[in-house]
Each structure stands twice: as structure tokens, then as C-alpha cells.
Amino acid sequence: MLHGGDLAAARARFPNAPLPIVDLSTGINPHPYPIAALGEEDFARLPEPAALAHLLELAAAFYGAPSAQNVVAAPGSQILMALIADLMPQGSAAILGPTYAEHARVAALAGHEVTTVGSLADLGGASLAVVVNPNNPDGRVTSKDDLLNLAEGQRTSGGILVVDEAFVDVGPEAASVSDRIEQAPIAVLRSFGKFFGLAGLRLSFALTNRSLAERLRARLGPWPASGPALSIGAAALADRAWIDGTRMTLRAASERLETLLRTAGLTPVGRTDLFCLVSSPRAQAVFTTLGEAGIFVRRFGENPQLLRFGLPGKEVEWQRLSGALKSPS
């Protein structure tokens, strides 16, 4: 599954659609963290080591890692996944799918023989086992106990388990394995941009044992994130009032979206509080109807009956979606 958010492609496909396009093709919070005014030094100076250290301390506390030494910052999870795949001995990479396609792509580029499997049991024995939890695009949740059992098997075979927890911020936090990264061969990927609504900031974290964390830091060098990313990331991770309020807001919006889609005759088959996956024999016609109305959603070439809807933000976007879903398709 490729990513969404390509508005240029949407405009090219639907050139007569009304503007602005309502982009529901991603799983990004439509209410981004409010950015305070940044100082000139955030852009003019190289990022300070002390600012990076402060961010890592806050990230360790927020994500439940044992310490800041277990946390690595980088400009996006794709880079972290590519580095982890490159640092592992070349072998087999098994990915629980269907899921986000970037992990398979970068594992193959690192020289691994990649397979997508349909069950957790089929991941065992791979040098690189990958689980997206909650899964994208269907929101499937794998239990913490099942992941830890898989990690123990990876220890025996000399492999590693990579768990992409990009949507745990709006999912069952009890499923996170971030607190066990020092005891088992696990690397956890956490996306800052999705929950905080700042995907363009390009900030993510890897949580793993200190040895692998040190190797990742060596690959990334002394400036793994920009000065603005360090400043904004630190402010957001420390803002518990905004975090708690946003989780409530997203939950209510997710329930509203599911109700709207059901009313339109689309069958939800999975969701998180940032997206809803639906199935319908009319999916391709609905995709076209929405596109012509200036609303862009995710479709799946490998399964044309599926569509994924992100959350509208402004009330006018909700009304545009509701009206378009009532149109014949």
C-alpha cells in the first residue's frame, strides 16, 4: 500500500473539481499542534546538542522508553526503517500484511528477501520481522503478549522485530512494546507528525536497545533533526493538556466519520481514530464521485472494493463530504 497526500495527482485526475481539495487520503490529524513563534536562531544556527538531548528526554517519557539513551530522532520513520534494515545481516524480511508499503521497499533495497505474510506465526525465523501496530490501513491491533512472544523467537534466531507504532498515539497504548525494548530484540518506530498533525516537520523516533540506538545515531550524525523540529517537538511532547484534549477530539471525530460512512451505505471494516477503512462494491464509483466533488480519499489497486477516509477538519469539510456522499455513484 502506497501513501496518500499527493494533491498534485488529485488535481491532475480531477481537473474540474472545486477547490480547495479536501484531502482525506492520509491518516494525519487535521488539527495540528499550534506552533509558537520560532526564533531566528532556530533557523540560522546548527541544532544544539542540548536541544536534541532535551527532546530525547521528553520523547522517552512520552513514549514509555526506559531512557533517552534508548531513543533516536530522525526526519521520518522511513529513514529509520531503512537504517535498521541496512544494519541487520542480509537475509529474509517478513512483513505482516497487507500494510504500509515503504517497509517492504526499504528492506528490499537493503538486500533482504522480502515476503508479506498473513499471520503472526509466519514472521518467525525472519532476520527482520515487521509488524505495523495498529495496522495501516485496517487498524488491526496485535496484542503486546503476542509481540513479545514473537520477539523471544527472534532472539533465538538472531533476528529483530520492528514494530511500527505510528498510530498507537490514538490506539490502545497497552499494546505498545516500548517499555520492553532493552529486554528483547525489538525496535519501535514512533511517528510524531501523524498525531500532532505536523507531518511536514519530518520528525520520528526509533526506540530500541542502547547498542542499536548508538549504531543508528552514528549513521544519522550529529544533526538528525532540524532546529525547528527540535523546538516544536519538545513543546508538543510536553503539552499534556493539548495531548489529552486532542485524543478526546479525535475520538469524537472518528465516531462521527464512521456514522457518516455507514449512513452512506459504506461498510467500515477497520479504523483508528485517525482513519476509517470501508468496503463497498461501489468503491471505485464513490472514489470518482468524491474526486469530482473535490474530495480525495485513498483507494487500493490490489483491493478495489476498499477506500480509506481520513478525518475532515473544518466543519465546511464535513459538510462537503456529507453532501458528496449523498450524490449518486
C-alpha positions, 0 to 999 in steps of 0.5 A: 500500500502506497501513501496518500497526500499527493494533491498534485495527482488529485488535481491532475485526475480531477481537473474540474473539481472545486477547490480547495481539495479536501484531502482525506487520503492520509491518516494525519490529524487535521488539527495540528499542534499550534506552533509558537513563534520560532526564533531566528536562531532556530533557523540560522544556527546548527541544532544544539546538542542540548536541544536534541538531548532535551527532546530525547528526554521528553520523547522517552517519557512520552513514549514509555522508553526506559531512557533517552539513551534508548531513543533516536530522532530522525526526519521520518520513520522511513529513514529509520526503517531503512537504517535498521534494515541496512544494519541487520545481516542480509537475509529474509524480511517478513512483513505482516500484511497487507500494510504500509508499503515503504517497509517492504521497499526499504528492506528490499533495497537493503538486500533482504528477501522480502515476503508479506505474510498473513499471520503472526506465526509466519514472521518467525525465523525472519532476520527482520520481522515487521509488524505495523501496530495498529495496522495501516490501513485496517487498524488491526491491533496485535496484542503486546503478549503476542509481540513479545512472544514473537520477539523471544523467537527472534532472539533465538534466531538472531533476528529483530522485530520492528514494530511500527507504532505510528498510530498507537498515539490514538490506539490502545497504548497497552499494546505498545512494546516500548517499555520492553525494548532493552529486554528483547530484540525489538525496535519501535518506530514512533511517528510524531507528525501523524498525531500532532498533525505536523507531518511536514516537520519530518520528525520520528523516533526509533526506540530500541536497545542502547547498542542499536540506538548508538549504531543508528545515531552514528549513521544519522550524525550529529544533526538528525533533526532540524532546529525547528523540529527540535523546538516544536517537538519538545513543546508538543511532547510536553503539552499534556493538556493539548495531548489529552484534549486532542485524543478526546477530539479525535475520538469524537471525530472518528465516531462521527466519520464512521456514522457518516460512512455507514449512513452512506451505505459504506461498510467500515471494516477497520479504523483508528481514530485517525482513519476509517477503512470501508468496503463497498462494491461501489468503491471505485464509483464513490472514489470518482464521485468524491474526486469530482466533488473535490474530495480525495480519499485513498483507494487500493489497486490490489483491493478495489472494493476498499477506500480509506477516509481520513478525518475532515477538519473544518466543519465546511469539510464535513459538510462537503463530504456529507453532501458528496456522499449523498450524490449518486455513484 
